[in-house]
Amino acid sequence: MVIRRDYLEKVRPFVGLDVVKVATGIRRSGKSVLMRQIRDMIASKVDPNGKFIFINLEEDENSRFLVKGVLHDHVVKEARKNLPSKTYLFLDEVSEVEDWERMVNSLRAKEEIDVYITGSNSKLLSGELATYLTGRYVEVKVSPFSFREFREAREDEDLSAAFNAYLQFGGMPFLSHLGYKEAPSREYLEDLYSSIIMKDIVRRHKIRDVDLLARIMNYVLSETGHVFSAASILRYLKHERRSASFDTVMSYLRFGEEAFLFSSAKREDLMGRRILAVDEKFYAMDHAMRRAVVGGNVRRDIDRTLEAITYHELLRRGYDVRIGRIKEKEVDFVCERGDERLYVQVAYLMESEETLEREFSALMAVPDQYPKMVLSLDQVDFSSNGIAHRYLPEYLVGA
């Protein structure tokens, strides 16, 4: 089992404190396993006398807890049996419970109960819960395996071979149980995508035109790493002899992002240091799921796949990430973290002088002295003019 150390370290300082610990992320990204790892960490290193209640609210055997008040009364009753020791409550997919926001807030307010919850929607902390928990929660956004975690799961020693496998299979943790075999892995990713569409978008938002939703989601996934706008989608739908309003397209984009199917990056004009209002880029949360849905092979969209992998890694490292534009040139990523600022270009291979000039000239045009870096699959160091070049797999594992 891969220990999600980065997430555990984020949670550990808040164990036992009067804050709800919230894990959000795409379905099957490992939130349930993380909760069990948090439980084990508490039991072994923090509070060996604690009582642990772990309830997956999507399992049929727990359906009685979905009724308003039943779960609350059950937890309070069990916690009282364990006094004066603390009870640690883990609720998986908590939004399945009726009036769950009030329940979570009520349980949080009880000194003897420490609450941990998960959900597969980024809006878990909006609405009533956000009002109740202002300043009383910490959120951990759980992603599929990073390349470092993927390599650990496969126990690969060879960095290049491990990265080639990562390009093919992506980061969904369950694929390790399938032995990373191609056919069952692809089938699993297709089924998972369908589950996300139906459970986290169609059912949640009561969408009737599922075909229209599927076309828009497929368009976004097929165009991952390309700049486009809602107007682009409307033109595509017209070509497909479908129609939709601008508001519908924007709503469906928001629903897909809330379900963590993809993430958007805004564009920044680097000359005027302003955020551009139109044309974003969207990056699929898992590149192998994207390929399972829209088709193709590993090498067909290799540039965009590398860009998506890098984008999500930068987010994991705590950067706020945008796309940079400077006159007619584009900088793949403008990254900020506190007082830090970093510019990143991503390329497949530096096969020609033209490629070298394109990737480095965009960074050289940036009018400041913050660090600049080019990442590619070349193992030859092309660093020049104060711009660092790194072998992407080494950067991803922190080497």
N, C-alpha and C positions, 0 to 999 in steps of 0.2 A: 504493500500500500504506500502511495506517495503521501508523505506528510506535508500538508499545505502550510509550511512554516511562516511564510510572509503574512498570511491571514491570521494565523494563531498569534503572531506577535502584535498585530493590530488590536486584537480582542483582549489579550491578557491584562493590560493595565486597567481594564474596565470591569474585570470579574468581581462580583460582589457589590458593585456600586449601584446606585439608584438610577441606572440608565438601561434602557432596553437595547440589547445587542441584536442588530438586524442584518441578516445576510440576504442580499438580492443578487439576481443573475439569471442567465438563460436557463431554461429547464434542462436538467441533467448535467449541469456544469460542476456538480460536486458539493452543493450546499448541504445536503443531508450528511454526507461523509464528513464535511468540515464540522458540523455540529457534534458529531460523535467524537471527533478529534478534540474539540473544545472540552467536551464532557470528560474525556480521558485525561486531558491536561489538568483540569480542575481536580479530579479525583486523585491524581498522582502527585501533583506539585503545589496545590493551593488549599484544598479542603477535603481531606480523606474521609471526614465524617459527614459530608454533605449527602443529601438525598437527591436522586436524579429521576426526573420524569421526562420521557421522550415520547412524543406522539406525532405520528405522520398522519395528517388530516385528510390525505387523499386515499388512505387505505380503508376498505369497506368495513373492517372490524372496528374502526373508530368513527363510524358514521353517526353514532349517538351523540358525539361531542359537537356536531355541527349545529345542533339546535341551541338557540339563544339561552345562555345561562347554565347549561349543563356542564360544559367544560370548566367554567369558572368555579362552580361549586365543587366539582370533583377535585380540582387542583388545591383549593383552599382546605378541603377536608384532609387530603393526603399530606399537605404541608404541616398541618397542625399535629399530625402523628409524629413528626420528626423534630418538633421543638425540643430543646432550644437551637438545634443545628439548622443550617440553612437548606432550603430546597431550591434546586436548579431546574428550571422548567425550559424544555426545548420543544417548540411548536413548529412543525414542518408544514409549509404551505398554509399559513395561518389564515389567509383571506378566504378560505373555504367556510369559515365559521360565521354564523349569523351574528351581526353586531360585534364583530371581532375587535374593532378599535376600542370600544368602551371596556371590553373584557381585558385586553392587554394593559390598558392604562390602570384599571382597577388592581390587577395582579401586581403590576410594577410598584404600586403605592404601598404594598404590604412588605414590611421590612424583612420578613422571613423568606421571601421569594425573589429569586434572581431570574429574569426573563430573557430568553433567546428565541428569535423567530426567523423564519425564512419565507421568501416569496419570489415568484417568477415574473414580477412586474415592477418596473422602475417607479411606478406611482404608488407603491406600497406605503411610502412615507408622505403621501399627499392627503388632502382632505382633512377629515376629522382627526385621524391619528396624528398628523403633523401639529394640529392645534393642541391636542392633549399632551403631546410629548415634546413640545418646544424646549430645546436644550436638554432633553432627557433621553436621547438615543444616540447610538453610534452606528453608522452604516458601513458594512463591508461588502463591496461589489465583487462577487465571485465570478471569475472568468473560466473558460475551459483551460486545460493545461497550457502553461507557457512552454516554450521549447525546452527550457531547463527541466521542468517537471515531466514532460514527455520523455525526455532522455532517461530520467530517473526511473520512470515506469517501465521502460523497455530494457533498462540496465545496459544501454549501449555505451561502449567505450569509444568507438570511432565517431568523431564529431560530424564528419561529412556524411557518413552513412546514416547516422541518426537524423540529420537534418533532411536528407532525401526522404526518409520515412515520414517525418513530420509534414513535409510538403504534401505527401500523399494522403495521410490519415487525419491530419489536424489534431485538435486537442481535446475532443470529448473523452472524458475519463473512462467510460464504459467500454470503449474499444479495446482496452487492455484485456478485458475478460473474453473478448472474441479472438485474442491472439493476433490482433492487427491483420486479420485475413481480409482480402479485398472485397469479395462478394458479400459476406455477412456484414462487414463494416458499412458498405454502401447502403445496404438494405436498412440497417439500423438508423443511419443518418436521414434517409428518406422518411422513415416512419416517425422519427423525432421531429423533423420539420413539420410534418402533417399534424402531429400532436400539438405543437406550438401554435400553428395556425388555428386549429379548432378550439383548443382549450384556452389559450392566452389572448386570442384576438377575437375570433368569431363569437364564442360563447360569452366572453367578458363584455364585449361591446354590442352584442345582439345584432350582428351583421347578417343581412339577408342575401346580398349579392356576393356570394363566396367566390364566384368566378372572377368578378372584377377585382376583388381583394387579391386573389392568387396572381392575376396578371400584373398588378402593381408591385407585389412583393417580388415576383420573378424578375421584373424589369430592374428593380433596385439591386437585386443580387447579381444579375448579369452585368450591370454597369458599375459594380463596386470598384472604387478607385478612380472613376471618371467624374468629372464635374458635370452636373446636370441640375435641372430645376423642375418644379412642378409642371411648368409649361412643356418641358421635354416629354414628360410622362403623358400629358394630354395629347401631344402630337402622336406619340406611339399608340395610344388607345384609339385615336381616330383612324390610324392606319390599320388597326386590328378590327375596325368597324364596331368599336365600343365607344360609349360616351360617358363622361363623368364631369362633375363640377370641380372647380379649383379647390373648393373647401373640402370636398370628399377626398381628393388626392392628398391634401395636406393632413387630413385626419388619419388616413390609412398609413401615411408615412410615420406619423406620431405613434400610432398603435404598434407598428413594427418595431420602432425604436424602444418603446416601453416594454415590449416583450423580449428585448435584447437580441432580436434577429440581426440587427445591424446597428451601427453607431455613426453619427454624422459629425463631420468636422467643418467648421466655418472657415471662410477665406479671409485673409488679412492683407491689406495693401501695405507693403513694407516701406513704401516711401512716405505715406501719410500716417502710418500707424493707426489705421482704422479698420474695423471689421466691415466687410462687404455684405450687403443685404441680400444678394442673390447668388445662386449657384454654389451649392455645397458639394462635398464629397461624402459618400456613404461607404462604410467598410463592413463587410459581413463579419459577424462575431466569430464564426468558425469557417475557415477557408475550404475545408473538406466537405462540410455540409453544403456550402454554396455550390461546389462542383457536383455534388450528388443531386442537387435540385435543378441546376441549369445545364448540366452536361459539360463535356470537354475533358481534357486530360491535364496532367500536372504542368506540362511545359507550355500549353497554349497561352495561358494568361500569367506566366511566371512573374512578370514585372509587377502586375497588380497584386498577386498573391504575396510577394515579398513586401510590398508596400503595406498591405493589410496586417501582416504579421508584425512588422515594425511599429505600426500605429498602435496596436493593442499592447505591445511591450512597453512603449513609452507611457501609455496610460497606467499600466501596472506600476511603473516606477514613479508615479505621482505627478507626472507632467500634465499641464493643460496644453492640448495639442490643437493647432490650427494649420491651415494650408496657407503658404505665403505666395504673394504675387508681387513682382517687382518689374514694372513696365511690361514687356512681353514675355518675361521669364517666370517660371514657377519654382518655388522652393517647396519640396514635398511636405516638410513639417517644421513649423515654428513652435518650439516647446518652451513653456515657462513653468517654473517650480520655485515659489518664493521669489528671491532676488535673482535666481538663475535664468538664463535664456540660452537656448541651444537651437542651431539650425541643422537639419538633417536632410540629406538626399539619399534615395534608395535606388539602386540599379541592379540589373541581373549580372552582366559581365561587361567589363571595360574592353570591348572587342576592337575598338577603333579609336583613332584620335578624335573623331567626331563625337563619340560617346563621352570620352574624357572631357572634351571641351564643353559639352552640354551640361554635364553634371557639376563640374567645378565652376563654370562661368556664372551660373545662377547664384552660387554661394558667394563668389567674389564680388558680385554686384550689390550684395547686401551692405548698406552703409553704416555698419557698426563693427565693433571688435569682439562681439560675443563669440564663443566657440562654434566652429562649423565642422561638420563631419559628413563623409560619404560612406555608405554601407553597401557592399556588394558581395557576390560569391567568389570574387577573385581572392586568391591567397597571396598574391603579390601586393606589396605595399605601394600604393600610388599617391601617398601623401605629398602635397606640394602647396606652396604659397600660403602656408600657415593653416591649411585645411587638412584635417586628419582623414585617413582612409582606414576602414576596419573591415575585416572579414566578418560578414553578418552573423554566422553561427557563433563565433567567439563572442561577439558583442551580446548576443542573446543569453548566453550562459554566464555573462559577467566576467569573462576572462580578459 
